[in-house]
Amino acid sequence: MIGVTETIILVVFLFVILVVGALVVFFVTRSLAAKFRREQEARADNIVQMAIEKGKSIELEAKEKSLKVLQDADKELSHRRQELVREEERLTKRRIELDNRIERIEQREQLLNKRQSTIDKRANEIEKMHADEMAELQRIAQMSIEEAKGLVLQEAERGARADMARIIRQIEAEARAEGEKRAREIIADAIQRVASEHVAEVTTSVVPLPNEEMKGRIVGRNGRNIRAFEQVAGVDVIVDDTPESVTISCFDPVRREVARRSLARLILDGRIHPAHIEKVLSDEQRQVEKDMEEAGQQAAFDANVAGLHPEVLKMMGRLRYRTSYGQNQLAHAVEVSKLAAVIASELGADVEVCKAGAFLHDLGKAMDHNTEGTHASLGAEFARRHGVNPKVVNAIASHHHEVEQESVEAVIVEAADAISGARPGARREDLEQYIKRLRALEEIANSFKGVNQSYAIQAGREVRIIVRPEEVDDLAAMQMARDIAKKVEETMQYPGQIKVTVIRETRAVDYAK
C-alpha cells in the first residue's frame, strides 16, 4: 500500500510540475511576443516617419522644378513674341514695297498697251499696203503667188538635180577608177597565188556494169532485189536501155554516194539478195561517214584553218558530195578560204577570221534538206552552237546579205565567194535554168516605172535597161540602177555578179522642108 501511495503522490507531483512548467512557458512566450510586437510597431513607425519626410522632400523638389520650367517657358514665350513682332514689321514693310512695285508695273502695262495699239495700227497699214502691192504684182505678172512659188521651186529643183547628178557622176567616176584599179590588183594577185582548177569534179550517179545480164540480177525475181535496195538506200535505181550501166537518182548527194558505192560493191561481189544488200549498205554508210570526216579534216588542213569542232569538220565533209552549178562545194570552200586569206593580208584585215569565215560560209548547204531556213542562216546557227568566233558566224550569215555585215572580214568573205564562182569555167548551169534566169532579169527590169526596153546580155551577167527620157532624168536613172541591182540581189540566185546598166538618151528630130 505504501508503494502505491508514493506512486500516486509522485504522479501528482509530476503533473503539478508539468502544469507549472506549461504556465511558465505560456507566460514567457506571451511576454516575448508582446516585446516583438512592440519592436515591430516601433520599426513600422520609424519607416512611416521616414517615408513622410522623404515625400515632403520630393514634393519640395518637384515644386522647385515646376517653378523653374514655368520661368523658362515664360522667357521662351516672351522671346517668341518679340520675334513675331519683328517678323510682322518686316512683312508689313515688304507688303508696302510690293504694292508700290505692282503700281509701277500697272503704269508700265498701260504705257505698253498704248504702244501696242499704235504698233498694231501701223502693222495693219503695212499689211494693207503689202496686200495692195502683191495684188498689183499678180495683175502685172498675170500669175498667182502659188504659181510663182511653184515655178521658182521647179527651177531651183531642176538646177539642184543637175548639179547633184554632175557631182555624183564625178565622185563615182573617181571612186570607181581608183577602186577598180586597186581591186584588180588585189583580185589578180589572189587568183594567181591560189591558182586552183577552174572546174571541180562533179559527183556521178551512173554505175557501170560488166555485162547486160547483171541488170537482171540487180532487178531480181519479181523485182525483189531492186525494191529492197531502193527501200534501204532511200534512192531510185533506174534500169533502162542504156548499155552496161544503171542510174541512181536521189536528191541527197550523200545517200546517192552510199547507194553508188554499195551497188558497185554488190556487182563486184556477185551476191545480190535482200539480206546481203542491207549488210553492204550498212558497211558503206559507215565508210562514207568516215570518208566525210576525213575529207573535212583534210579540207581544213588545206585551207589552214585550225581549232574547229569535230562536228563542224564532219558536217563540212558532207560538202564533198555536194555541187552547185557543177562546182564541188568542198573544193569551193577551200578555194574561197585561200582567196580570202590573200585579200585580207593585202588589206590588213584579220586573216584568221577571213580564212575561217570563207571556209565555213557554205556550211549550211551540208544540212539536211528537210531543215527549214537558208543555207547562210543554218550554217551560222550550227557554227554558233559549236563555239565558232562571233565574227566568223556573222561572215557566214551575211555573205548573201541576209543580215548586216558587222566587219570588213565579212565583206572580204563575200568578195572571195564571188571571185571563186565568177571565174570563167568555175560553174555551169543547164539551158533551162539559163533561160529562166535571163527572163527573170528582164522581168525585174521591166517592173520599174519609166522603163522602155530591157535586154539581158553576156550570158546573163549584164542587163541593159533603156528608159524614157521624159519620165526619168539623170539622177533618177542612177537611182534606178541601184534599185534594180538591189532587187536582183534579194530575189534571184545566180553565180558571180550581174552588171546593171541604165541608158537614158534624148533625141531631137526635125525636118527641113
Order of alpha helices (4+ residues) and beta strands (2+ residues): alpha-alpha-beta-alpha-alpha-beta-beta-alpha-alpha-alpha-beta-beta-alpha-alpha-alpha-alpha-alpha-alpha-beta-beta-alpha-beta
